[in-house]
């Protein structure tokens, strides 16, 4: 696994864009939760392929066990 990074872009109007890389699965939500609570209201969220990677691996393991 590569390096875990959090990137924040703060726009002149006060909006903050947060980008998480290198964290697989739902653990990225745990990592960013406290920061987001301090920043304010989350208007939108877009999950990357890393978010779904762990879920798909778990589903594949379950399917393989059923064979």
N, C-alpha and C positions, 0 to 999 in steps of 0.2 A: 504494500500500500504506500502511496506517496505522502507527501507532506500535507497536513491539514492546515487550511488557511481560511480566514474570515476577511473579506474585503468590504470596506464601507466607502460609498461615494455620497458626499453631502452636497446637495444642490443649493444654489443661492436662495431658493424659496423655502428652505428648511427640510425638504424631503430627503430621506436617507435611503439609498439602495444598498442592500446587503447581499453579498454573494459568498456562499460557502462552498469550498472545494476540498476533496480528499476525505470527506466523512461519509460513510456508507450507511444507508438506512435511516430510520427515524431518529437516530442519535443526534443528527444535526439540529433537530428541533429542541432537544434538551440543551445542547450547547448554546443556542442562540436565545432561548426563552428569557433569561434574566436581562440580557442586553436589550431585547425588544421591549420588555416591560418598562425599562428606563427611557427608551427613545420615544415611546408614545404609541398611538394607534397604528396597527398594521393595516394598510389599505388593500394590499394585494400580496399574493405569495405564488411563486412559480417553482415547482419542484424539478430538480434535474434528474438525469438518468441514475446518478449515484443514489438518490433517495429510494428508487425502486429496486436497485440491484439486490439488496439483502432479501427483500420480500420474494423476488423471483427465485433466488437460490433456495430459500426455505420451501417454496412450493415445489420446486424440482426434487428436493430431497423427499418430500412427502409422496410425490408421484412414484419415485423410484422404489420406495419402501412398499408401496401397494402392489408392485409387480411380483 
